[in-house]
């Protein structure tokens, strides 16, 4: 039995942050009912059409194991249906535009006032209050506001992270917060109204840079794939044209690298290179020494030499290399997940219980579960017809 079996999560969600959180809850057994707008649904359904048949890769990745309940909450009958659904939920979460949940009475404070045992979550870009409370927030904008963009990229060009760092940080904390709140409810019987923000989540993840700025007056320098405080720690090209990133964490490792692969043991005692601070100060010369040696060797010789010296390294893979990564294959980390366009390959959850596999249910079609859920709530065929006539739900088959 999965730990969240018997729990119902109702989520008014779109895009990445909250869907990422609720996908984790679904994988550990919760019934996650995703509220979508009839006709269009979560706008992540239209982010791309990369999966065969036109399914969005974003949506496929973020929404397995969920049920889709498509209802127009601005129509009174639709709002009433949603309230009936919410009344039986253990968790209700939302990441609607600023102010939208409050106008509907679906913000965390209003929900827990009506249902004291409920765990309710408001996930937003900036949070209530403050000068940014009403701003719309997207991942790239939050990466910029949080300072992440300023420390990412090369010395010449800043860049955002290559994935939705702010969204995923917030989604991770949201899932964690729900689990902690449910544990507290088991002990006290009390629900919780929780609010968290993308800005605070990703800034916490960037805590080293924040602390550096606090105590030195500046953040870390942009260093591409290198490390601003460690050398050598960068990507180097072999004579085969492969890029290998090596990371020397301490002076003992440097001595081993110098004596082994570099065949220059005297570098371990040279005051210009003997300590990490010296190597950082002389980064260009340090990197040039390493680059000259690695550039003259085939990749196999480089990796063998690094292994022999006990130096951490990684090949710089592109995303197609990841699909055939031998570690994923050896650990059986790929699984087929059903979708409206057929089975697609995805990674298993990062954490699984050894005796109970995570639930990896299908990705739902828009509104696929609407009428079934309404039936569970006691709606008759005549009442369903009325909801369709009011425009609260899509026509049958639509």
C-alpha positions in Angstrom: 0.0 0.0 0.0 1.3 3.4 -1.0 1.5 5.9 1.9 -1.0 8.4 0.5 -3.6 6.0 -0.6 -7.0 7.2 0.6 -6.0 10.9 0.3 -7.8 13.1 -2.2 -6.0 16.1 -3.7 -8.0 18.7 -5.7 -5.7 21.0 -7.6 -6.5 24.2 -9.6 -3.3 24.1 -11.4 -1.5 25.1 -14.6 1.9 25.3 -16.1 4.8 23.7 -14.2 5.2 24.4 -10.5 2.1 23.0 -8.9 1.6 20.2 -11.4 5.1 19.0 -10.5 4.1 19.0 -6.8 0.9 17.1 -7.3 2.4 14.6 -9.7 4.6 13.5 -6.8 1.6 13.2 -4.5 -0.1 11.0 -7.1 2.9 8.7 -7.4 2.8 8.0 -3.7 -0.9 7.0 -3.8 -3.0 10.2 -3.5 -5.9 10.6 -5.8 -5.1 13.8 -7.6 -8.0 15.5 -9.4 -6.8 18.2 -11.7 -9.2 21.1 -12.3 -9.1 22.3 -15.9 -11.0 24.8 -18.1 -13.4 23.1 -20.6 -12.2 23.4 -24.1 -8.6 24.5 -23.5 -7.5 23.0 -20.2 -4.2 23.6 -18.5 -2.3 25.9 -20.9 0.7 23.6 -20.6 -1.2 21.3 -22.9 -0.3 23.8 -25.7 3.3 24.6 -24.8 4.6 22.3 -27.5 3.5 19.3 -29.6 6.6 17.2 -29.3 5.1 13.9 -28.4 3.7 12.0 -31.4 0.1 12.9 -32.1 0.6 16.5 -30.9 0.7 15.9 -27.1 2.8 18.4 -25.2 6.0 17.1 -23.7 5.5 19.5 -20.8 2.0 18.1 -20.1 3.0 14.5 -20.5 5.9 14.9 -18.1 4.0 16.7 -15.3 0.6 15.1 -15.3 0.8 11.3 -15.2 -1.3 9.5 -12.6 -4.0 12.3 -12.4 -7.6 12.7 -13.2 -8.9 15.6 -15.3 -12.0 17.4 -14.2 -13.0 20.1 -16.7 -15.4 22.6 -15.2 -16.0 26.3 -15.7 -15.8 27.7 -12.2 -17.1 31.1 -13.3 -20.4 29.5 -14.1 -22.5 29.2 -10.8 -23.4 25.6 -11.5 -19.8 24.8 -12.2 -18.6 26.6 -9.0 -21.2 24.6 -7.0 -19.9 21.3 -8.4 -16.4 22.2 -7.6 -17.4 23.2 -4.0 -19.0 19.8 -3.6 -15.8 18.1 -4.8 -13.6 20.3 -2.6 -15.7 19.5 0.5 -14.5 15.9 0.4 -10.8 16.7 -0.3 -7.9 16.3 2.1 -5.7 18.7 0.2 -6.7 21.6 -2.1 -4.0 23.5 -3.9 -4.0 26.4 -6.4 -1.5 28.4 -8.5 -4.0 30.6 -10.3 -3.3 34.2 -11.3 -2.9 36.7 -8.4 -6.2 37.3 -6.7 -8.2 34.8 -8.7 -8.5 32.1 -6.0 -9.5 34.8 -3.5 -12.3 36.0 -5.7 -13.6 32.5 -5.9 -13.3 31.8 -2.2 -10.7 29.1 -3.0 -7.6 30.6 -1.4 -6.0 28.7 1.5 -7.3 30.9 4.3 -10.9 30.8 3.0 -10.8 27.0 2.5 -9.4 26.2 5.9 -12.0 28.5 7.5 -14.7 26.3 5.9 -12.9 23.0 6.3 -10.6 23.1 9.4 -9.0 19.7 8.7 -8.1 20.6 5.2 -4.5 21.2 4.0 -4.8 24.1 1.6 -1.9 25.5 -0.5 -1.5 28.8 -2.3 1.5 28.7 -4.6 2.4 32.0 -6.3 5.2 33.9 -7.8 5.7 36.5 -5.1 3.1 35.9 -2.4 0.4 38.0 -0.9 1.4 41.5 0.4 4.3 43.6 -0.7 4.8 45.6 -3.9 5.0 42.5 -6.2 1.8 40.7 -4.9 -0.2 41.4 -8.0 2.4 40.6 -10.5 2.1 37.7 -12.9 5.1 35.4 -12.5 6.8 33.1 -14.9 9.8 30.9 -14.3 12.3 33.0 -16.4 11.1 36.2 -14.7 11.6 34.8 -11.3 15.0 33.5 -12.2 15.9 37.1 -13.1 14.3 38.7 -10.0 15.9 36.1 -7.7 19.4 36.9 -9.0 19.8 33.4 -10.5 20.3 34.8 -14.0 23.1 37.1 -12.7 25.2 34.2 -11.6 24.4 31.8 -14.5 26.2 31.8 -17.9 29.7 32.9 -19.0 31.7 35.9 -17.9 30.5 37.7 -21.1 26.9 36.6 -21.2 24.3 35.9 -18.5 21.8 33.1 -19.0 18.8 31.5 -17.3 19.1 27.9 -16.1 18.3 25.4 -18.9 15.3 24.1 -17.0 12.4 25.7 -15.0 14.5 26.2 -11.8 12.0 28.5 -10.1 9.0 26.4 -11.0 10.6 23.2 -9.8 12.0 24.6 -6.6 8.5 25.8 -5.7 6.9 22.6 -6.7 9.4 20.6 -4.6 8.7 22.7 -1.5 4.9 22.5 -2.1 5.0 18.7 -2.2 7.2 18.7 1.0 4.9 21.1 2.7 1.8 19.0 2.0 3.4 15.9 3.4 4.5 17.7 6.6 1.0 19.2 7.0 -0.7 15.8 6.6 1.6 14.3 9.2 0.8 17.2 11.6 -2.9 16.6 10.9 -2.5 13.0 11.8 -1.1 14.1 15.2 -3.3 17.1 16.0 -6.4 16.8 13.8 -5.7 20.3 12.5 -5.4 21.3 8.8 -3.2 24.1 7.5 -3.3 27.1 5.2 0.1 27.2 3.5 1.5 29.9 1.2 4.8 29.6 -0.7 6.4 31.5 -3.5 8.6 30.8 -6.5 10.8 33.7 -5.6 11.6 32.5 -2.1 12.0 28.9 -3.2 14.6 29.5 -5.9 16.4 32.1 -3.8 16.8 29.5 -1.1 18.2 27.1 -3.6 20.7 29.8 -4.5 21.7 30.3 -0.9 25.4 30.1 -1.4 25.3 33.1 -3.7 23.0 35.0 -1.3 25.4 34.4 1.6 28.4 35.4 -0.5 26.7 38.7 -1.4 25.7 39.3 2.2 29.3 39.0 3.5 31.4 40.2 0.6 29.2 42.7 -1.2 29.1 40.7 -4.4 27.8 37.4 -5.8 29.9 34.7 -7.4 31.3 35.5 -10.9 29.7 33.7 -13.8 32.0 30.8 -14.8 30.1 28.9 -17.6 30.3 25.3 -16.6 33.2 26.0 -14.3 33.1 26.7 -10.6 33.7 30.3 -9.3 35.5 29.1 -6.2 37.3 25.9 -7.3 40.0 25.2 -9.9 40.5 23.2 -11.9 36.7 22.7 -12.2 35.6 23.0 -15.9 35.1 21.2 -19.2 38.1 20.2 -21.2 38.2 18.8 -24.7 39.9 15.5 -25.6 41.6 14.8 -28.9 38.4 12.8 -29.8 36.4 16.0 -29.6 34.6 14.9 -26.4 34.1 17.3 -23.5 34.9 16.0 -20.1 34.2 18.1 -17.0 36.6 17.5 -14.1 36.3 18.8 -10.6 39.3 18.9 -8.2 37.8 19.4 -4.7 40.9 19.7 -2.6 44.7 19.9 -2.7 45.2 16.2 -2.2 43.2 15.5 -5.3 45.3 18.1 -7.1 48.5 16.4 -6.1 47.2 13.0 -7.4 46.1 14.6 -10.7 49.5 16.4 -11.1 51.5 13.2 -10.4 49.2 11.0 -12.5 47.4 12.2 -15.6 49.3 15.5 -15.9 52.7 13.8 -15.2 53.9 17.0 -13.4 54.2 16.1 -9.7 56.1 19.3 -9.0 52.8 21.2 -9.4 51.7 19.9 -6.1 54.4 21.9 -4.3 54.5 24.9 -6.6 53.2 27.9 -4.6 51.4 29.2 -7.8 49.3 26.0 -7.9 49.7 24.1 -4.6 46.5 25.4 -2.9 43.0 25.9 -4.3 43.2 29.6 -3.5 46.4 29.8 -5.6 44.8 27.8 -8.4 41.7 30.1 -8.5 44.0 33.1 -8.5 45.9 31.6 -11.4 42.9 30.0 -13.0 43.8 30.7 -16.6 47.3 29.1 -16.2 45.9 26.2 -14.2 43.2 25.4 -16.8 45.8 25.8 -19.7 48.0 23.1 -18.1 45.1 20.7 -17.8 43.7 21.5 -21.2 47.1 20.9 -22.9 47.4 17.4 -21.5 43.7 16.4 -22.0 43.6 17.8 -25.5 46.4 15.5 -26.6 44.8 12.3 -25.3 41.8 10.2 -26.5 38.8 10.2 -24.2 39.4 6.6 -23.0 42.9 7.5 -21.8 41.6 10.6 -20.1 38.9 8.8 -18.2 41.2 6.0 -17.3 43.7 8.5 -15.9 41.1 10.3 -14.0 39.8 7.1 -12.5 43.3 6.0 -11.5 43.9 9.4 -9.8 40.5 9.3 -8.0 39.3 12.5 -9.7 35.6 13.2 -10.1 34.6 13.7 -13.7 31.6 13.6 -16.1 31.1 13.5 -19.8 29.2 16.6 -21.1 26.2 14.8 -22.6 23.5 16.3 -24.7 20.0 15.3 -24.1 20.0 12.5 -26.7 22.9 11.0 -24.8 20.9 11.0 -21.6 18.3 8.8 -23.3 20.9 6.0 -23.7 22.8 6.7 -20.5 24.2 3.4 -19.3 23.4 4.2 -15.6 19.7 4.6 -16.3 19.7 1.4 -18.3 21.5 -0.6 -15.6 19.2 0.6 -12.9 16.1 0.1 -14.9 15.0 3.7 -14.5 12.8 4.0 -17.7 9.1 3.1 -17.8 6.3 3.4 -20.3 3.4 5.6 -19.3 0.1 5.6 -21.1 -1.1 8.9 -22.6 -4.0 9.9 -25.0 -1.6 9.3 -27.9 -0.1 6.0 -26.7 2.7 4.9 -24.4 5.6 7.2 -23.9 8.9 6.5 -22.1 9.5 8.5 -18.9 11.8 8.3 -15.9 10.6 6.6 -12.8 10.1 8.7 -9.6 13.4 9.6 -8.0 12.4 8.0 -4.7 10.4 4.7 -4.5 9.6 2.4 -1.6 11.5 -0.8 -2.1 8.4 -3.0 -1.3 5.8 -0.9 -3.1 6.4 0.6 -6.6 5.2 4.1 -7.2 1.9 4.6 -9.1 2.6 5.5 -12.7 -0.9 6.0 -14.1 -1.8 7.5 -17.4 -1.7 11.1 -18.5 -5.4 12.2 -18.8 -7.2 13.6 -21.7 -8.9 16.9 -21.1 -12.0 16.4 -19.1 -11.6 12.6 -19.3 -12.9 12.0 -15.7 -15.4 14.9 -15.4 -18.7 13.0 -15.7 -17.4 10.0 -13.6 -16.4 12.3 -10.8 -19.7 14.1 -10.9 -21.5 10.8 -10.8 -19.5 10.0 -7.6 -20.7 13.3 -6.2 -24.3 12.3 -6.7 -25.2 14.1 -10.0 -27.9 12.5 -12.0 -28.0 12.2 -15.8 -30.5 15.1 -15.8 -28.3 17.2 -13.7 -25.3 16.5 -16.0 -27.4 17.7 -18.9 -28.2 20.9 -17.0 -24.5 21.5 -16.4 -23.8 21.0 -20.1 -26.6 23.4 -21.0 -25.2 26.0 -18.6 -21.8 25.7 -20.1 -20.3 24.5 -16.8 -18.9 21.3 -18.4 -18.2 20.4 -22.0 -20.9 18.6 -24.1 -20.7 14.8 -24.0 -17.8 13.7 -26.1 -16.5 17.2 -26.3 
